[in-house]
Amino acid sequence: MSLVTASIGTERATAPVTAAELPRLRRRITGVLIASQMLGGLGVPISIALAPVLATEVGGTESLSGFASTAAVIGTALVSLPLAAFMTARGRRPGLVLAYGIGACGALLVVLAASVKSFPLLMLGMAAFGAASSANLQARFAAADLAAPDRRARAISVVVWASTIGAVAGPNLSAPASAAFAGTSIPQTAGPFLWAAVVFVLTGTLLAVFLRPDPLLTARALSAPAALPASGRSLRAGFAAVKASPRARLGLLAVAVSHTTMVSIMVMTPMDLGHHGADLKLVGLVISGHIAGMFAFSPLMGWLADRLGRLSVIGLGAGLLSLAALLAGTAGDRHGQSALGLFVLGLGWSAGMVSGSALLTDSVPQGARAAVQGLSDLTMNTAAGVGGAAAGLVMSQAGYGWLNAIGAALLLPVAALGLFTARRHPGPAKAGVRADT
């Protein structure tokens, strides 16, 4: 039985990993990632819920309210590639810890900006705050590093599922987090960001202490390190790996389009519900149902992607997102139909995200995976940022129905490329893995 020793930067790990120890190591690494997602996932929603209000207070006008969330999305996208480059060179643990550290610094900058009423400082803080979201996203790929090929989608999906805790609980903690700073020099609307800074520091500490050995470096060492020169792990190599693989291109497109379609429709749904007489309580219930669709059923999507194949579940995701657009876009004042449409929208996102991420990971060499995954998150967040901004224009000029129609139309290239890939590039059959994965 051979021993594999993983190196972290220039420092070499002393504890080797044997094949017999690998299943236990997979379970432990997954458990640490789940815990980090549950904890770190609280920090982003608890603050984003009040970001528009804080931007209005600091900027002095409602016209600036959307800029805070946009700055966070831009920050998430901009951090993706440098973070991928850092993890490619040093491993998952240092990269995730660094990203949460940047997010914590960003949260503190937001508190300072609120105290001195500086809008530019607020934008800078929100952009840095977005690094924590980037870490949250990259954790799903860390779960795939050591997963067996026939269980890779399930490993990703379980970590995505863990985000449910923060996504649901975070917004509900905004009020008590704000109230905790009543009577202090810290503005109440900035209070949740101070809580978020503490959460991010705790999450980074958890990962620094327990995410050992590093899953990416261990996986790289287990897959013939001699065949993986450093030049093959660069961002340029990541771009080249996607360009060379039709299946990787499909995975990248599936993730980006699924996320863009979901964000574009979701961000305008509260406005459409309000136009048809829904109160804030009903809007909250509809969005909660949507979040449940996104995260709570991700293990099912992972299981399906491993059993039926990645391409099949990408097709399922495109179908669910199209159905959601039809339901939501034709609901009008039928609020039950709107709620069902948003729930199905979340399911479609989950199917596309999990299966697309697994296909992307499957389709590129081990050494280039971190760079490719960073490219995926950059593409996904940039596309969603553009889609979210354009959604407001479409809503104001053409209406919610046309917005949903355009969202469904975005899925056509995914369906076409999926059919072409299934016919021309079905993928090699492997023991324990479906040929069409």
Rosetta blueprint (number, residue, H / E / L):
1 M L
2 S L
3 L L
4 V E
5 T L
6 A L
7 S E
8 I E
9 G L
10 T L
11 E E
12 R E
13 A L
14 T L
15 A L
16 P L
17 V E
18 T L
19 A L
20 A L
21 E L
22 L H
23 P H
24 R H
25 L H
26 R H
27 R H
28 R H
29 I H
30 T H
31 G H
32 V H
33 L H
34 I H
35 A H
36 S H
37 Q H
38 M H
39 L H
40 G H
41 G H
42 L H
43 G H
44 V H
45 P H
46 I H
47 S H
48 I H
49 A L
50 L L
51 A H
52 P H
53 V H
54 L H
55 A H
56 T H
57 E H
58 V H
59 G H
60 G L
61 T L
62 E H
63 S H
64 L H
65 S L
66 G L
67 F H
68 A H
69 S H
70 T H
71 A H
72 A H
73 V H
74 I H
75 G H
76 T H
77 A H
78 L H
79 V H
80 S H
81 L H
82 P H
83 L H
84 A H
85 A H
86 F H
87 M H
88 T H
89 A H
90 R H
91 G L
92 R H
93 R H
94 P H
95 G H
96 L H
97 V H
98 L H
99 A H
100 Y H
101 G H
102 I H
103 G H
104 A H
105 C H
106 G H
107 A H
108 L H
109 L H
110 V H
111 V H
112 L H
113 A H
114 A H
115 S H
116 V H
117 K L
118 S L
119 F H
120 P H
121 L H
122 L H
123 M H
124 L H
125 G H
126 M H
127 A H
128 A H
129 F H
130 G H
131 A H
132 A H
133 S H
134 S H
135 A H
136 N H
137 L H
138 Q H
139 A H
140 R H
141 F H
142 A H
143 A H
144 A H
145 D H
146 L L
147 A L
148 A L
149 P H
150 D H
151 R H
152 R H
153 A H
154 R H
155 A H
156 I H
157 S H
158 V H
159 V H
160 V H
161 W H
162 A H
163 S H
164 T H
165 I H
166 G H
167 A H
168 V H
169 A H
170 G H
171 P H
172 N H
173 L L
174 S H
175 A H
176 P H
177 A H
178 S H
179 A H
180 A L
181 F L
182 A L
183 G L
184 T L
185 S L
186 I L
187 P L
188 Q H
189 T H
190 A H
191 G H
192 P H
193 F H
194 L H
195 W H
196 A H
197 A H
198 V H
199 V H
200 F H
201 V H
202 L H
203 T H
204 G H
205 T H
206 L H
207 L H
208 A H
209 V H
210 F H
211 L L
212 R L
213 P L
214 D L
215 P H
216 L H
217 L H
218 T H
219 A H
220 R H
221 A H
222 L H
223 S L
224 A L
225 P H
226 A H
227 A H
228 L L
229 P L
230 A H
231 S H
232 G H
233 R H
234 S L
235 L H
236 R H
237 A H
238 G H
239 F H
240 A H
241 A H
242 V H
243 K H
244 A H
245 S L
246 P H
247 R H
248 A H
249 R H
250 L H
251 G H
252 L H
253 L H
254 A H
255 V H
256 A H
257 V H
258 S H
259 H H
260 T H
261 T H
262 M H
263 V H
264 S H
265 I H
266 M H
267 V H
268 M H
269 T H
270 P H
271 M H
272 D H
273 L H
274 G H
275 H H
276 H L
277 G L
278 A L
279 D L
280 L H
281 K H
282 L H
283 V H
284 G H
285 L H
286 V H
287 I H
288 S H
289 G H
290 H H
291 I H
292 A H
293 G H
294 M H
295 F H
296 A L
297 F L
298 S H
299 P H
300 L H
301 M H
302 G H
303 W H
304 L H
305 A H
306 D H
307 R H
308 L H
309 G L
310 R H
311 L H
312 S H
313 V H
314 I H
315 G H
316 L H
317 G H
318 A H
319 G H
320 L H
321 L H
322 S H
323 L H
324 A H
325 A H
326 L H
327 L H
328 A H
329 G H
330 T L
331 A L
332 G L
333 D L
334 R L
335 H H
336 G H
337 Q H
338 S H
339 A H
340 L H
341 G H
342 L H
343 F H
344 V H
345 L H
346 G H
347 L H
348 G H
349 W H
350 S H
351 A H
352 G H
353 M H
354 V H
355 S H
356 G H
357 S H
358 A H
359 L H
360 L H
361 T H
362 D H
363 S L
364 V L
365 P L
366 Q H
367 G H
368 A H
369 R H
370 A H
371 A H
372 V H
373 Q H
374 G H
375 L H
376 S H
377 D H
378 L H
379 T H
380 M H
381 N H
382 T H
383 A H
384 A H
385 G H
386 V H
387 G H
388 G H
389 A H
390 A H
391 A H
392 G H
393 L H
394 V H
395 M H
396 S H
397 Q H
398 A L
399 G L
400 Y H
401 G H
402 W H
403 L H
404 N H
405 A H
406 I H
407 G H
408 A H
409 A H
410 L L
411 L L
412 L H
413 P H
414 V H
415 A H
416 A H
417 L H
418 G H
419 L H
420 F H
421 T H
422 A H
423 R H
424 R H
425 H L
426 P L
427 G L
428 P L
429 A L
430 K E
431 A L
432 G L
433 V E
434 R L
435 A L
436 D L
437 T L
